[in-house]
């Protein structure tokens, strides 16, 4: 029997998602986002976190979820990635959960394609499902999960939607 794994959880449209706790740098209340001209809708802008500039990813847009179900200000979850920290917009932060890996199942075909593309495991909890996200796939803007559609109207603007999200270089600040 494998040891339990810990996941930081959050909610989007009432769906419980989890990120391995070691990938989470911190959780923040909503901060003002500085828009970046000509960026796709999945990238609403940047935030300044104690002098560090972080790219913000609108996770609802990235996962092709409707934006209509949110209530109140979103929260922010700063995750660690191979490209440095990134900021995710989420509806609500949940608890840290210890999950028995024996309870994990593969994502089903019934998940929306954008969600399924970045979900590594599904776990049945007492009252809900936990969808475990692959943060490296979340930051890839490859067209799955609604990002191609978000960038469709911005072709020719110099943004390559087929690459990973990168932190902005200092000359843009």
N, C-alpha and C positions, 0 to 999 in steps of 0.2 A: 504494500500500500504506500503510495507516494504521499509526501507531506502536503498539507494544505497550501494553497497559493492565495496571496492577498491581492485584492483588486479595489482600486478607487472607483466608485460608481458615480454616475451622473444620469440625468434624464433628458431626453428629447421627445417631445410630444407624448409623454407618459411612458416611453420605452426606456427600460433600464439598460445602460451600457456600462462596460467596465474596461479599465486600462490597468495593466499590471502596476502595482503601487510603486515599483522602482522606476517606472517611466514618468511619474508625476513629480514635477518640481514643486509646484504649489497651486493653490486654489485662491482665486481673487474675486472680490465683488466686481461688478461691471465698472470699467474705466472708459473714458472717452477714447474712441478709435479715430486716428487721423487717417482720412481716406488717401489712397494712392491713385492718382489719375490713371485711367485706362486699364486698371486691373480688373480681372473677371469678378463676377458677383461672389464667388466662393471666397475671395480675398477682400474683405471689406476695408482693410487698412492695416495700420500698425499701432502698437502701443509702446510707450516708454516705461519700462519697468526698472526703476532705480538706475537709470542711465543705460540700460540695455534695451535695444530696439528689437521688438518681437513682431513677426508676421502673425496676423490674426486670420484664422480659418473659420468661416461660418459653417459649422458642422452640419446644420440642417440642409444647407445648399449642397454641401459635399456629398451627403448621403441621399440626396434627392427626396427629402422629407418636406412636407408642407410647412410653410412658415406661419400659418394661421392659428395654430393651437397654442402658441406661447402666451404666457400670462406674466406680466411684470418684466422687470429688467433681467436680461440673461446673466449668467455667471461666467467666469473665465477659468479654464484649467490650463495651466502651463505644463506642457509635456516636454520630456527630453527625447530628442531624435538624433540620428546620426548626423544631421545637418545643423544641430544646435537646438535651443529651445524654441518652441512654437506655442502660440496661444490658440486655444479652442473655445469658441462660443458655445455654451450649453444652456439649457433651460434652468436646471436645478442640480445642485450637488447632492449626492447620496452618501451613504455610509461606506466605510472601508469594510469589505467582506472577506472572510476566510472561506475559500471554496475548495472542496475535495476534488482533485483533478479526475477522479473516477466518475464524477457526475457530468463531465463534459461530453457533449455530442457535437457532431459536425453541423454546420449551418444547413438548414433545410432550403429546398427550392422555393418555399412559400415566402421567404424574405424578399423584400424589394431588391432588385439587382444591385443598386448602389450600396445598400447595407450589407448584402451577402458578400460583395467583393472585398470588403475590409474586415469582415467578421471571421475570427479564427475558430471560436467555439461558442456553443450555446449551453447554458446551464439552467436546469429547472430548479428554481428556488421555491420556497413555500408558497408565496403569493404572486410570483412573476417569473419571467425569463430574464436571465442575464446574458447579454450579447457582448462577448469579449472582442475588443477591437485590436487590430494590428496597427499600431501608430505609424509604422513606416509606410504602410499602404495608404493610410489616411492622408499623409502629406504628399502623396503622388497625385499629380493632376493629369491623369491619363485618359480622361473621358468617361470613366465609369463613375457612378455616383452623382451624376448630374453636372459635373464640372465642364464637360464638353458643351452641354446645352447652355450653361451659364456664360461660357466664353463665345458662343456662336455668333452673337451680335457684335463681337469686338474683334473679328478677324482683321488682320492687317495693322493691329495696334502695336505690334512688336512683342506681344506676350506669347511665349511658347507654352501652351497648355499640356504638352506632352513631356514635361519634366517635373522634377520634384520642386516643391516650394522651397525657396532659398531665402534666408534673411536678407534684408535690403543692405546694399553696400553703403558706407558712410557718406558718399557723395550725394545720396538721395535724401539725406536727413537735414 
